[in-house]
Amino acid sequence: MTWHLFATTAGVLGLLSGYWMTWVQFHRARTVGTEGISLATWLLFLWMGFFWASYGLAISNELMWGGSLPLLPLQAALVWQLAPLRQPKTIVVTFVAIGVVSFGTTGLWGWNAGVAGTTVAMFWNRLPQIVELIRDPDVRGVSISSWTIGAVCSVLWVTYYLGERLWFALVATAVATASNLVIAGLAYWRQRQHLAVPTI
């Protein structure tokens, strides 16, 4: 197997695991509840999905837009489970943030600048979930498996970007990998705490 084929295979697996990650969290939100899930985090996922789809289309990379565009309806469905209309400020702030950091920098300095801006957003969009996990002891709605799959997904995309020499996208996704692992670890810790609390 050539390196290019290996990297492309990793990209396809990354695409599929991205769908799986989102589906697992969506299913848990519907069946277990939404406690501990950050609306800001998933809104930013949704807005960034538009950016990555646009970037993939702009550079004619089928895997990139194919990994983002079809995922948008499922991300939107998950966001809807979190009752976004009750938090209109969060909708506006996250939308404006990605508009400035990702699309704004792209318009001014090109796609590489936009991806560099999105590197900041890749951490920032996970930060509300990290804060939620630290602040709220009841995080039953947060799927550990979803975030672990997300970390695996990110590693697969890093491998693909390495093969395609898309360095800015590689750095952005590496940041996402580390953040996903932090969230999975915090969720595991909180859920273990919850199970350890004796019921009266």
N, C-alpha and C positions, 0 to 999 in steps of 0.2 A: 504494500500500500504506500503510495506517495504521500509526502507531507501535505500537499494541497488537498488530496482526497481525504486525508485524516482530519484536517482542519475544517473542511466542508461538512464532513460527517458530524463533527462536534457542533457545528453551527445548526445543523438540522435537529440534532438532539437537544440543543439549547432552545430552539424554537418550540419543540414539543413540550419540553419540561416547563417552559414559561406558561403555556396553556394549562398544564397540569397544576402548577403552583397556584395560579389564580382560581382554578376550579376548586381545589381543595379548600382554600380560604372562603370562597363563596359558599360552598356546601356547608362548611362549619358555621358560618354566619347564619345560614338559614335554619340549621338543625339544632345548634347548641345555643346560639345567641350572639350578640354583637358586643358583649362586654369586653372592654380592653382594646377594641379595634379602633385605630385612629382614622377618622374621616380625612384629616389633612393628608396623611400618608397616601391613602388610596386615591384621593383626588389628584395629588401630584403624580402618581403612577399613570392615571388617565391622561392628564395633560401632557406628560412626557411621552406617552405612547404616540400622541399626535406628532410630536417632534421627531421621534425615531422613525416613524413611518414616512414623514416628509423627507428626512435625511436619506433614508434608503431609496426612495423614489428619485431624489435629486442625483444620487450617484449611481443609479440603475443597479442597485444591489437587491436582488429578489429575496434573499434570505432576511435581510434587515426589515424591509417593509412587510414581508410575509410573516415575520415574527411579531410585528406590532399592529398592523392594520386589522387583521381578523380578531385580535385579542381585545380591541376597544369595546365591543358590545358586552363582553363578559365583565370587563373592568367597570363599565358603566352600571351593569346590573348589581355588582358588589357594592359600588358607591350608593346606589339607590337603597340597598338594604340598611345602610347607615343613616338613613333619613337626612339627606343633605339640606333639604329645604328648611330644616330647623336651625341650620347654621349658615345663613347666607353670607356672612362675613368670611367664613372659611372658604367658600366657593370663590368669592371675588379675590381674596388675597392669594390663594394658590394659583388661580388663573393668571393674575397679573404678574406674579413672580416668575412663572415659566415663560410668559410672554416677553418679559424683560431679559431674564437670564439666558434663555435658550434662543428664542426667535429674534429678540432684539439684537443680541450680539451677532447672530447669523446675518441679519440684514445690514449691520454696520461693517463687519469684518470677514464674513464668509462662514462656511460650514464648520471649518476647524475651530474657529472661535466659538461658534454655537455649541459644539460638542464639548469644548473646554468649559463653557458656562454650565453645561448640563452635568459635568463632573461634580460641580458644587451642588447642583440640584439633586443628584443621585444620593448624596449623603443627606442633604437637607430634607428630602422627602421621607427618609427613614427616621429622621430625628424625632418627629412627633410621636412615632410608635415607640421609640426607645424611651422617651420621656413618660409616655402613658404607662409603659411597663414598670418603670421605676416608681411612679406616683400611685398607681392604682393596684391594690393587691388582688383584685378580682379580674383576671384576664382570661376567663374561660373561653371567650370567643376567639382568642388568638390561636391560630394553628401553628404549632411547632413544626409539624411536617411540611406545611406550606413554605415557611421561611427557610427550612433546611433544603427543600427542593429548589427554592430560589437561589440559595448559595451555589448549589450544584449547577443550576442553569447558568449562573453568572460565570462560573469557571469554564463551562463549555463555550460560552460566547467569547471569553478572553482568549481561548485557544483558537477560535475562528478568526478573531480580529488579528491575532498574531500571524496566522497564515495569510491573511489578506493585507497585512502591514497597515492596518488602520489604527495607528498608535493612539490617537486622541480617544477613540471609542474604547480601546483596550484599557486605558487608564480609568476612564469613567466607570467601566464595568468592574474593574478590580476594586474600586471604592465601594461599589454596590455589594460585591462579594463579602468584604469585611463587615459591612453594615448588616447584611442578612444574617451572618453568623452571630453577631452581637444580639440581634433581636431574638433569634432562635434560642440562644443561651439564656437570655433574660426571661423569655416566656417559659422555658423549662423550669428555671428557678422559681418563678412565681407560682406555676401550677403545682410544683412539688410542695411549696409552702401551703397552698390552698388545701391540698390533700392531707397535709399534716395537722391542720386545725381540727381539734375534736368538736364534734357536733353535740349540742345539748338537747 
